[in-house]
Amino acid sequence: MKTIFYSTALFTMSLVLVVLGHGQTAAPARLSDTAAGFSFESPSGWTNNRTQDGFSIVNAEKTILLVVRPHQYSTFEAAVKDTSIEPGVKILVEPRDLRNGGKFVRLGKPTAQGLAVVDIFVLFSPNGGGVTVIGLTDEKNAASSLTAAAGIAGSVVFAKPQVSASSSVWSSILSGKHLLYLYSGNGYFEEKHIYLCGAGVFLQRTGQGGFSPGDVDGPSFGARGGRRGTWTINGNNLVLRFQDGSVGQYAITRRQASNEIGLNGNRYFVENQSVCE
């Protein structure tokens, strides 16, 4: 499901995973993502877990989960248009304007453990995109969750994303290029096209299919899809931030052929393209 709204059906499992997850540390006064260009204050006494998608923060009682993650939408309406709300989810509080130009909405969904409450703050950066702050809890702790999420949303400060020297080198090599991945074998094929536009926007198109070897009339399948967002280089990593807030990260390596690179160990052809023009 393409969404900036965390799936409430996965609320209980998400909370347990974050609480038990590795790499948690006591939350410092301020957390930052220099590559995405934002920082925020974390609630005192809570613990946090940094992932490639953003930050997960849980209270000492392990009853409230807060998620802070970047998005690449320019308006709230664009985010809503790209969002699917699963069956059973109700809007408890209609979207409201925030003083900083963002939006707030509260959702709820009955679960086996009771009503799951999701508070969502969508903020927008002057540098493009922005940050989504999400609070997930049960009905009993909804007020405390809202206060904590609102505190984070009110503390967000945007800055221009930082670029390192190595990032600059890869940016100059890949900007404006078409990255093509191809695979076929055992009756299956897969292709991925990543168009890295010079303005920091990317388009991704994928295709896959298959057939039963030796049986041309047998079962076959095929699928195609397309997504978009913004791209950056963080050191030796290509970071794709999709419009729905999800993030793809690929370690870049050089290959022997000048028109090839490795992304997470897979061969991609580097080609000129006119799609971005």
N, C-alpha and C positions, 0 to 999 in steps of 0.2 A: 504494500500500500504506500503510495507516494504521499507523504504527509509530514508537516512540521508538528503535528499533534501526535504525541506518543500513543501507541495502541493501548487503550485501557484494558483490553482483554489480557494483556501481558503484564498488567500492573503488579500483581503479587509476585510473579516470577522475576520481574525486573528488580523489585525491591530486594528480594532474597539474594539475587546474584550480586548486586552492588554491595550489600552488607557483608557478604562472605567473600567478595572479590579480593584478589591480591593487589598489592601496590598501594593500598590506602595509606594516607598520611593525615596527621592533624592539619586541618585547614588553616593556612596562614591568613593574615589580615586581608591580603589582596592576591588574586590569581590573575594570570594574563595569558593570552595567546597572541604572541607577537606576529605570527604568520597571518592570522586572521585579522589582527588589528583591533583588539579590545581587551579590557581588563575589568574586574569587578571585585567587590568586597564579599567575602564569604562569611556566613554566620559564625560567631565565636563558639568554639567547642564542638563544631561539626567536623566530620572527616570527609576527605575528597578522594576521588579516583580520576586520573587523567586518561582519556582515551583519544584515539585519532578523530573521533566525532565531536569531542568537547570535554565537559566536566560533569561528573556525577557526585553529588554531595548528600550525605545522610546524617540525620541527627543522632544524638547519643542514645536515645531510646529506640532507634531503628524503626520508627513509625512514619517517617517522612523522607521522601526521595526528591531531591531537586536536580534538574538537568539544565545545563547551560551549554548551548551549542550554536555555532554560526549558521546563518542561512544566506541565500543569494537572491532573495526576492526584493523587488523595488517598492512594492506596495502590499498592504494587507489583502487587498482584493486579488492580487496575483497569487498570493499564498493560498487563499481560500479556493480559487479556481483550480489549483493544482492539488487539492486535498480531497481525500475520500474519508468520510466518517463511517465507521463500521456500524452495523445494526445494533440497536439497543442504546447507543450513546445519545444523551440528551443535552441540550444547551441549558445550563442552569442559570447563567448570567450572559445576556446578549453582549456582543462585542462593544467595548467602550473605548473612547479616545483617551490616550495618556497625554500628559502635558508635554512630553518630549516628541510627540508626533507618532508614537507607536499605538498599539491596541492591546486590550486585555479581554479575555473571554474565559468563562468557566464551563467545563463539561463534566458530566457524571454518567456512570454506568453501573447498574446493579451487577454484583458478582456473588459468588458463593460465600464470600467473606463479608458481604455487605456492599454499601455504595462506595464505589471508587470515585474520588473527586480529583479532577485535573484542572489546575489553574495555568493559564498560558499567557505570557507577556511576549509580544512580538515587537522588537525594537529595530530601528533602521539607522544605518551608519551614513554619514555624509560622504564616505568613500565608496559607497555601494554595498548592497547586502545589509547584513545586520546580525542581530543575536536573538535567539529565542530562549526564554527562561520558562521552565516548566516545573510545577510542583505537583507531586503525586502522593496521595494519602487516602485514608478512609474518612468517613463522615465525622467521626469523633475528633480527628485532628485537623480538620479542614481549615479552621481559623488560624491555627499556628502555621500551617503550610502556606497559606496565603500571605501572612505577614512576612515569612522568610523569603518567599519568592519575590514579593513586592520590594523587599529590601535590596535584594540582588539587582532587580531590574532598575531600581532607582540609583544604584551605584555604578552602573555600567559607563565606562568611558571609552570612546572610540579613538583610534589613532591610525595613521597610515601604516599598512602592513610593511614589515621590515624585510629587506632582501639582502642576503649575504653575498660575498664575492663569488663563491662557487655557484650560488643560485643564479647570479647574473650571467655566468658563462653558459649554463644550460638554457637559460631563457633566450639568449641570443641565438643559440643553435636551433631551438625547437619552435620559437615563435613563428607563427604563420604556416607551420608544417602540418602534414597529414601523417598520422601514425597508424600503420596498418598491421594488424595481427591476423595470421591465417593458420588454420590447422585442419587437417583431414586425416582420417584413418579409421579402419574397422567400421566402415559404413557411416561415419559421423563427420560432419564438417562444422567449423566455427569460424566466424570472422568478426573483427572489431575494428571500427574506424573511429579515430579520435582526431578531430580537427581543432588545432590550437590556434585560435585567432589572435592577431596582434594586440587586440584591445583587452586581452586577459579573459576572454570568453571562449568556451569550448562547446563543441557539438560532438556527441557520441552516438554512433549507430552500430548496432550489433545484429548479427544474423547467425542462425544455427539450424541444422537439419540432419536428417539421416535416412537410411534405407536398409532393408535387409539384404546383405551381400548374397549374390547369386540368385536373388529372387526379385527381378525388376518389377513384378506385379505385386510384390508383398507390401507390408505396411511401411509407411514413410511418414516423416513429420518435418515441419519447418516453422520457424518463428523469426520475427524481426522486431526490433524495438529501437527507440531513439530517446536520448535525454540530453540535457544541456546544463550549463552552470558556468562557474569561473575557475580558472586554473592559475596556479602559482608554482614556483620552484622553491623548495625549502632545502637548502644544501644540495644534496644529490638525490632528492626525491621530487617526483612530480605529484602534486596534490590537486585532485579534482574535487571541487566542492559543488555538489549538485543542488539544484534549486530547492529540493525538498529537505535540504540540511544534511543529507548523508555525505560521506567523504570517502574518496578512494585515494590511496597512497601507493606510489610505485617507486621502488628503488631503481635509479637509473645507472646503467653500466655501459661502458663502451664495448663495441664488438669489432671484429677484424675488418669487416666491410664498412666503408665510409657512409653508406646509405642505410645502416642498421644501428639500432640501439637495443639494449636489454631493459625490459621493465619487469621487475620481480623475477628475473631469470628467463622470461619469454622473449623471443625475437620479434621485434617490430621494425617494419620498413619505414624509413623516413622519406616522405615524398613531398613535392610541391603540390599546392592545391589552390583552387579558386572558389571554394565553397564560402569562405569568409568574406569574399569581396562583394 
